Amino acid sequence: MNRDSKSEAPVKRLRSRLKEATADAILSAAAEVFARDGLHAAKMESIAEQAGVSVGTLYNHFTDRAALLDALRAKRRQVMLDRLDAALAPVAERPAREQLRAFVMAVFAHVAERDAFVRVLMQLPEDPARKSRMLAELNRRVMVILDRGIQAGEVRAEGRSLYPALLMGMVRGALDRLREDDAANPPAAAWAEEILRVFLKGIEVD
């Protein structure tokens, strides 16, 4: 191997980490500025200043406002999936009901957060294609849990193909109610517990 190419590898890795760190700083700054000033009033110069980078550096990472907003969506989606996987990992060998509880609780905890990223995304029009991809990721995780439960004899097999849609339909319905900010609504944790109670009653083997 060329000695020079071998010595260049750590430098390339460092550059890659610095680039990623800069992009993350820009996204965090963008979320703060968009949340503070609004999607249309916020200026790219303000975002660059908040991130501590030049406007040129900002545009090197994100070509325009649309690219920045797309990246914010993608980051928030990945944060949610990472959170779900972190919640599920410790209970992977536990009964299906415990895994489903960890899943639903993590979803509600994530949505209940009202950080700058969430405040920005709530201002954006819904993208059906992105929503479909996210739902597919959630359904895939639910199906893994259910298949483990079926194999363990804890979950009825006959409704397997319908279970993910039923669970996510209940979750989405509850989240829609919570977004209404109705003071009469029970807290998110109470919604999650009730969804789990009803869903498990229908799918568990007696």
C-alpha positions as CSV (number, residue, x, y, z in Angstrom):
1,M,0.0,0.0,0.0
2,N,1.1,3.5,-0.7
3,R,2.5,5.0,2.5
4,D,1.0,8.4,1.7
5,S,-2.5,7.0,1.1
6,K,-2.2,5.2,4.5
7,S,-1.4,8.4,6.3
8,E,-4.2,10.3,4.5
9,A,-6.9,8.0,6.0
10,P,-7.0,9.6,9.5
11,V,-7.0,13.0,7.9
12,K,-10.0,12.0,5.8
13,R,-11.8,10.6,8.8
14,L,-11.2,13.8,10.7
15,R,-12.5,15.9,7.9
16,S,-15.6,13.8,7.6
17,R,-16.3,14.1,11.4
18,L,-15.7,17.9,11.2
19,K,-18.1,18.1,8.2
20,E,-20.8,16.1,10.0
21,A,-20.3,18.3,13.2
22,T,-20.7,21.4,11.2
23,A,-23.8,20.2,9.5
24,D,-25.3,19.2,12.9
25,A,-24.5,22.7,14.2
26,I,-26.2,24.3,11.3
27,L,-29.3,22.1,11.7
28,S,-29.5,22.9,15.4
29,A,-29.1,26.6,14.6
30,A,-31.7,26.4,11.8
31,A,-34.3,24.8,14.2
32,E,-33.8,27.6,16.7
33,V,-33.9,30.4,14.1
34,F,-36.9,29.0,12.3
35,A,-38.8,28.4,15.5
36,R,-38.0,31.9,16.7
37,D,-38.5,33.9,13.5
38,G,-40.9,31.7,11.5
39,L,-40.2,29.6,8.4
40,H,-40.6,32.5,5.9
41,A,-39.1,35.4,7.9
42,A,-36.0,33.5,9.0
43,K,-32.9,34.5,7.1
44,M,-30.1,32.2,6.1
45,E,-27.6,34.8,7.4
46,S,-29.2,34.6,10.8
47,I,-28.9,30.8,10.8
48,A,-25.2,31.0,9.8
49,E,-24.5,33.5,12.6
50,Q,-26.4,31.3,15.1
51,A,-24.3,28.3,14.0
52,G,-21.0,30.2,14.1
53,V,-20.2,29.6,10.5
54,S,-20.0,31.8,7.4
55,V,-22.9,32.0,5.0
56,G,-20.7,30.4,2.3
57,T,-20.1,27.4,4.6
58,L,-23.9,27.1,5.2
59,Y,-24.5,27.0,1.5
60,N,-21.7,24.4,1.0
61,H,-23.7,22.1,3.3
62,F,-27.3,23.0,2.3
63,T,-27.9,24.5,-1.2
64,D,-31.1,26.4,-0.2
65,R,-33.8,26.7,2.4
66,A,-35.7,23.7,1.1
67,A,-32.6,21.5,1.5
68,L,-32.2,22.7,5.0
69,L,-35.8,22.0,5.9
70,D,-35.6,18.5,4.3
71,A,-32.5,17.8,6.4
72,L,-34.4,18.9,9.5
73,R,-37.2,16.5,8.7
74,A,-34.7,13.7,8.1
75,K,-32.8,14.4,11.3
76,R,-35.9,14.4,13.5
77,R,-37.1,11.2,11.8
78,Q,-33.8,9.5,12.6
79,V,-33.8,10.7,16.2
80,M,-37.2,9.1,16.6
81,L,-36.1,5.8,15.1
82,D,-32.9,5.8,17.2
83,R,-35.0,6.5,20.3
84,L,-37.3,3.6,19.5
85,D,-34.4,1.2,18.9
86,A,-32.7,2.3,22.2
87,A,-36.0,1.7,24.1
88,L,-36.5,-1.7,22.5
89,A,-33.0,-3.1,22.9
90,P,-33.2,-3.8,26.6
91,V,-36.5,-5.7,26.3
92,A,-35.7,-7.6,23.2
93,E,-35.8,-10.9,25.1
94,R,-38.8,-10.0,27.2
95,P,-42.5,-10.9,26.5
96,A,-44.2,-9.2,23.6
97,R,-46.4,-7.1,25.8
98,E,-43.3,-5.5,27.4
99,Q,-41.7,-4.8,24.0
100,L,-44.9,-3.2,22.8
101,R,-45.2,-1.1,25.9
102,A,-41.6,0.1,25.4
103,F,-42.4,0.9,21.7
104,V,-45.6,2.8,22.4
105,M,-44.2,4.7,25.4
106,A,-41.2,5.8,23.3
107,V,-43.4,7.1,20.5
108,F,-45.5,9.1,22.9
109,A,-42.4,10.5,24.7
110,H,-40.9,11.5,21.4
111,V,-44.0,13.3,20.2
112,A,-44.6,15.0,23.5
113,E,-41.3,16.8,23.3
114,R,-41.7,20.4,22.0
115,D,-38.2,21.3,21.2
116,A,-37.2,23.7,18.4
117,F,-37.1,20.9,15.8
118,V,-40.7,19.9,16.6
119,R,-41.9,23.5,16.6
120,V,-40.4,23.9,13.1
121,L,-41.8,20.7,11.7
122,M,-45.3,21.4,13.0
123,Q,-45.2,24.5,10.7
124,L,-44.4,22.5,7.6
125,P,-47.0,21.0,5.2
126,E,-47.3,17.2,5.6
127,D,-45.4,15.2,3.0
128,P,-47.3,12.0,2.2
129,A,-44.3,10.2,0.8
130,R,-42.2,10.9,3.9
131,K,-45.1,10.0,6.2
132,S,-45.5,6.7,4.4
133,R,-41.8,5.9,4.8
134,M,-41.9,6.7,8.5
135,L,-45.0,4.6,9.0
136,A,-43.3,1.7,7.2
137,E,-40.3,1.9,9.6
138,L,-42.6,1.9,12.6
139,N,-44.7,-1.0,11.2
140,R,-41.5,-3.0,10.6
141,R,-40.5,-2.7,14.2
142,V,-44.0,-3.6,15.4
143,M,-44.0,-6.7,13.2
144,V,-40.7,-7.9,14.6
145,I,-42.2,-7.7,18.1
146,L,-45.4,-9.5,17.1
147,D,-43.5,-12.3,15.2
148,R,-41.5,-12.9,18.4
149,G,-44.7,-13.0,20.4
150,I,-46.4,-15.4,17.9
151,Q,-43.4,-17.7,18.0
152,A,-43.4,-17.6,21.8
153,G,-47.1,-18.5,21.9
154,E,-48.1,-15.1,23.4
155,V,-49.8,-13.5,20.4
156,R,-52.5,-14.9,18.2
157,A,-51.2,-15.6,14.7
158,E,-54.4,-15.2,12.7
159,G,-54.5,-11.4,12.7
160,R,-50.8,-10.9,12.1
161,S,-51.1,-8.9,8.9
162,L,-53.6,-6.5,10.5
163,Y,-51.9,-5.9,13.9
164,P,-49.4,-3.2,12.9
165,A,-52.0,-1.1,11.1
166,L,-54.4,-1.5,14.1
167,L,-51.8,-0.5,16.7
168,M,-50.5,2.5,14.7
169,G,-54.1,3.6,13.9
170,M,-54.8,3.8,17.6
171,V,-51.5,5.6,18.3
172,R,-52.1,8.1,15.5
173,G,-55.7,8.7,16.6
174,A,-54.5,9.5,20.1
175,L,-51.7,11.7,18.9
176,D,-54.1,13.7,16.8
177,R,-56.3,14.3,19.9
178,L,-53.2,15.4,21.9
179,R,-52.2,17.9,19.2
180,E,-55.5,19.7,19.8
181,D,-54.1,20.9,23.1
182,D,-57.4,20.3,24.8
183,A,-56.9,20.7,28.5
184,A,-59.6,18.0,29.0
185,N,-57.4,15.4,27.3
186,P,-55.6,12.9,29.6
187,P,-51.8,13.1,29.6
188,A,-49.8,11.2,26.9
189,A,-48.8,8.4,29.2
190,A,-52.4,7.7,30.0
191,W,-53.3,7.5,26.3
192,A,-50.4,5.1,25.8
193,E,-51.4,2.8,28.7
194,E,-55.0,2.7,27.5
195,I,-54.0,1.9,23.9
196,L,-51.8,-1.0,25.2
197,R,-54.6,-2.3,27.4
198,V,-57.1,-2.4,24.5
199,F,-54.7,-3.7,21.9
200,L,-53.2,-6.4,24.0
201,K,-56.6,-7.6,25.1
202,G,-57.4,-8.3,21.5
203,I,-54.2,-10.0,20.4
204,E,-52.9,-12.0,23.3
205,V,-53.4,-15.7,23.6
206,D,-55.8,-16.5,26.6
